[in-house]
């Protein structure tokens, strides 16, 4: 079962965001810092969170961003996470189906997601949902993701 998160779900989402980053050896400020941010994003409808499971064990975080290239917003899948012990049983697919249904309901121009080249499970999920790995330019070179942290 997938449902849209409400502000009371912020502690669960913050915990999974923290666990997600720790699992992939990425820095995390900790659940205590993440929880009020998640709560504010939900209350202000800045980001959309979907949860899977009665006792949630996975989530998706979405943004809908205005684009110069389309009249409609573009959906950006920021995060999709399922706890390790629950993977491979269809929860990611449930989340993806809910994301696609919501995107169609909103009338978005398209959806975007960034993932690691070595995350074959995520890539398989995205490709099976119709996402295409875009290679751009005359030489079909890879697109690169740049980041600047302050």
C-alpha positions in Angstrom: 0.0 0.0 0.0 1.4 3.4 -1.0 0.1 6.6 0.5 1.0 10.3 0.6 2.9 11.3 3.7 1.5 13.8 6.2 3.5 15.9 8.7 3.3 13.2 11.4 5.3 10.9 9.1 8.3 13.3 9.2 10.2 11.2 11.9 9.9 8.0 9.8 11.0 9.7 6.6 13.9 11.5 8.3 15.1 8.1 9.7 14.9 6.5 6.3 16.7 9.4 4.7 19.5 9.1 7.3 19.7 5.3 6.8 19.8 5.7 3.0 22.8 8.1 3.2 24.6 5.9 5.7 24.0 2.8 3.6 25.6 4.5 0.6 28.4 6.1 2.7 27.1 9.7 2.0 27.1 12.4 4.7 24.0 12.9 6.7 23.2 15.6 9.3 21.1 13.0 11.2 17.4 12.4 11.7 17.1 15.2 14.2 18.1 17.8 11.6 16.2 16.1 8.8 12.9 15.7 10.6 11.9 19.4 10.9 12.9 20.0 7.3 10.8 17.1 6.1 7.9 18.3 8.2 8.2 21.8 6.8 8.4 20.5 3.2 5.2 18.5 3.7 3.3 21.3 5.5 4.3 23.8 2.8 3.8 21.3 0.0 7.3 22.1 -1.2 8.1 18.4 -1.8 5.8 15.4 -2.0 6.6 12.2 -0.1 5.0 8.8 -0.7 5.3 6.0 1.8 5.0 2.3 1.2 3.8 -0.2 3.9 1.5 0.1 6.8 4.5 0.4 9.0 6.5 2.4 6.3 9.6 0.7 5.1 10.2 2.8 1.9 9.6 6.2 0.5 9.9 8.5 -2.5 10.6 12.2 -2.5 9.4 14.3 -5.4 9.7 17.9 -6.6 7.7 19.5 -9.4 9.7 22.2 -11.0 8.8 24.9 -13.5 10.6 24.5 -16.8 11.4 26.9 -19.5 11.0 24.1 -22.0 7.4 23.2 -21.2 4.2 24.9 -20.0 3.8 22.1 -17.4 6.2 21.4 -14.5 8.7 18.6 -14.7 8.7 16.0 -11.9 12.0 15.3 -10.3 12.4 12.1 -8.3 14.8 13.2 -5.6 14.9 10.0 -3.6 13.5 6.5 -3.7 14.4 4.1 -0.9 13.3 0.8 0.4 14.9 -0.7 3.5 17.4 -3.5 2.6 15.4 -6.4 4.1 12.3 -5.4 2.1 13.9 -5.0 -1.3 13.2 -7.3 -4.2 9.5 -7.8 -3.2 7.8 -5.2 -5.3 7.8 -2.1 -2.9 10.0 -0.1 -5.3 7.6 -0.9 -8.1 4.6 0.1 -6.0 6.3 3.4 -5.3 7.1 3.9 -9.0 3.5 3.1 -10.0 2.2 5.7 -7.5 4.7 8.3 -8.8 3.7 7.7 -12.4 0.0 7.9 -11.5 0.5 11.2 -9.6 2.6 12.6 -12.4 -0.1 11.8 -14.9 -2.8 13.3 -12.7 -0.8 16.5 -12.3 -0.2 16.7 -16.1 3.6 17.1 -15.8 5.7 17.4 -18.9 7.9 14.6 -17.9 9.9 13.0 -15.0 13.6 13.1 -14.3 15.8 11.1 -12.0 19.5 10.9 -11.3 21.1 7.7 -10.0 24.6 6.1 -9.8 25.9 4.2 -12.8 26.6 1.2 -10.5 23.1 1.1 -9.0 21.8 -1.5 -11.4 18.7 -2.3 -9.3 17.5 1.3 -9.4 18.5 1.7 -13.1 16.5 -1.5 -13.8 13.4 -0.1 -12.0 13.6 3.2 -13.8 14.2 1.7 -17.2 11.3 -0.8 -16.8 9.1 2.2 -16.0 10.1 3.8 -19.3 12.9 6.2 -18.2 15.6 6.5 -20.8 19.3 7.2 -20.0 19.9 10.4 -22.0 23.2 10.7 -23.7 23.6 14.1 -25.3 25.5 15.9 -28.0 26.9 15.1 -31.4 29.5 12.7 -29.9 26.9 11.0 -27.7 28.9 11.9 -24.6 27.8 11.3 -21.1 26.0 14.0 -19.1 27.8 14.9 -15.9 26.3 15.9 -12.6 28.1 18.7 -10.9 27.7 19.9 -7.3 28.9 22.9 -5.4 28.5 22.8 -1.6 28.6 25.9 0.6 
